[in-house]
């Protein structure tokens, strides 16, 4: 009994132990896969944790920062913080009434070019203005950390002592233009003591804002006007809007201010056709916004940024625009040719025939006439003339101050420091007379003669027997400094460009027809002026070469809608400019065509070389419309990327066909040469073929096909006359013997093809007996003509009939093409 119980217990115990899965079973496979995946996951986790720990524990591989080096020389008037320190720089800024700061990057090409201009400027204004340069690219510098979002270098900012924020200079980055900007920043306000002072300001500036301020009560009103003038200077570096201030209540009443309003600061904006009263809060921001929103000008100076922009778009899109290119000398207070344009523009827009507007125009004419004599008197009082080419310079004479040098435009590669150092050593504001005369013959110096400062005026002591007022020596010193500065500006301005004045016309003209001319029809113009010294290249694209014009001044009307331009031919005077506007309004001007030819195109073709002639506007029609010649023309553009490969294929084909008589290949720059509308192209490259004795049936190379030697050869052969085509085919083959061999080969191939088709009875590709007979007859006739030169005329006639029967087929090469034609 007991043994039975024990056996049963043992069996139950054995049955409770789970059995191991057998190898190969499904359970065993699942367990093995799970173990494999867990092992792989653990392995990758171990690798990842180890790599992460190794990366974070390893020392950082950072290249060592190179120490910064000075950007400006040791003898420069500029304080260079080349390590990027800002705190010491602003401490220096607080010590001066006006500081001009250049934030630069040493590697930047434009910074390196502006460096020389900034150095020249510092040598000119070193006695009045503090000049500082800060390296804003040094990685550990304070400037780089605070101004890390600067996208363009250099950044030029002027810091006046009475304004917390700086004034960013946005004009042309040349020493002459920056000098004008700083001159205005030093003295942004003009004192107005009487009505003639206001008229003089209106003659020089497009608009004048006059503020009446009572200095006895508070100076806050004056400070608001001062800050407004500085704020406006940031928008307008040339200060086309003058800021005048009146402190005498009587003068305020004379200028039209109400006597009751003089208790508080008030302002008026004097425009050429109206006067506006300011009624807003007396805040500098509001005052500047009010001026910019209400100003309108009869003629506008336009400064292009030097890159793609929409600066001219608002004027050209509205309608035709008159562009005057004339030198704008920053060292001179007025530009006579622009004053002439303003004078005419005021009458041109005087639709209401306002007598006050006409009086302003007459005042501008009188000021323009008087400015010429005034400028001559100033030069006589400042300088003694030395004849051109005379190297003599008195030893006792002070060395003359020489010109600002215009450096080339910014380039896309870094200029070596050695080259910049050599240029900087040559460009100095002051030099010896001998150096000046030598450099006058170079391209760097722009002057017609050398001027030396005259002896200073001697101030005679007052007579002791007469009653006199004692003059403070400091007053005399300030007067001498002002005179020296005026003379220095005159000399620098003359070195940059001699003063130019429009000539007075002696012929009589009725100027009354100019008054209100813009309102007679919808052909009114926008009157714009551009500096020909800075934008001469842009003038060439408009069709004007200012370097060849009198006084580097030209006038052209551009109409974007009709894509035409009209150039004023002859001297620019008040009469000729008025006639130009009258003729434009009457739509009687003839279209002016631009013509441009690069210097490399003017060179003769070297001996032993093959060249394709380059045409321009003047000789295009005479060359292309020659009745007895077939002419192939390639239209290209310097802005076209595909024109290079097309020109190579065009030159290759032209060389292949050079043995063909009365066939010419020519090119023309369609972008810079204006042609009649029927000969103008909209896309480049484009190839036109003008056949002989049928110029009206010109053909355009298909834009669907690539311009290659094969396709272009096919195009030329297809459009040649039959006699020229036969001559071309023979020249392409090289000899008549080879051509006769091809005719025999073509006859044999034609016969084999016909017999094969007859045997297979292929109706779809069956060559009719009539076509086979015609082709075989023409091929035999051509073969006989090639054997005897007397039968060439008969072969030409037969070939003509042949081409009318058979279509042209494309080939892999020009030789295979001619062979295929002979085989058909």
Secondary structure, DSSP 8 states (H G I E B T S, - for coil): -HHHHHHHHHHHHHHHS-----TTSHHHHHHHHHHHHHHHHHHHHHHHHHHHHHHHHS------------SS-TTSSSEEETT--SHHHHHHHHTSSEEEEEEE-TT-HHHHHHHHHHHHHHHHHTTT-EEEEEES--TTSHHHHHSTT--SS-EEEEEETT-SS-EE--S--SHHHHHHHHHHHHS-EEE--SHHHHHHHHHHSSEEEEEE--TTT-SHHHHHHHHHHHHHHHH-TT--EEEEEE--HHHHHHTT--GGGGGS-EEEEE-SS-EEE--S-S-HHHHHHHHHHH---SSEE----SSS--TTHHHHHHS-EEEEEE---TTSS--HHHHHHHHHHHHHT-TT--HHHHHHHHHHHHHHHHHHHHHHHHHHHHEEEE-TT-----TTS---B----------SS---HHHHHHHHHH--SB--HHHHHHHTTSSS---SSEEEE----------TTS------HHHHHHHHHHHHHHHHHHHHHHHH----------S---GGGGTTGGGSSS---EEEEEETTT-HHHHHHHT--GGGSGGG-EEEEEETTTTEEEE--S---HHHHHHHHHHHHTT-----------HHHHS---TT----EEE-TTTHHHHHT-TT-EEEEEEE-TT-STHHHHHHHHHHHHHHTTTSTTEEEEEEETTTS---GGG--SSSSEEEEE-TT-GGG-EE--TTS---HHHHHHHHHHHS-HHHHHHHHHHHHS-HHHHHHHHHHHHHHHHHHHHHHHHHT-STT---HHHHHHHHHHHHHHHHHHH-GGGHHHHHHHHHHHHHHS-----SSHHHHHHHHHH-
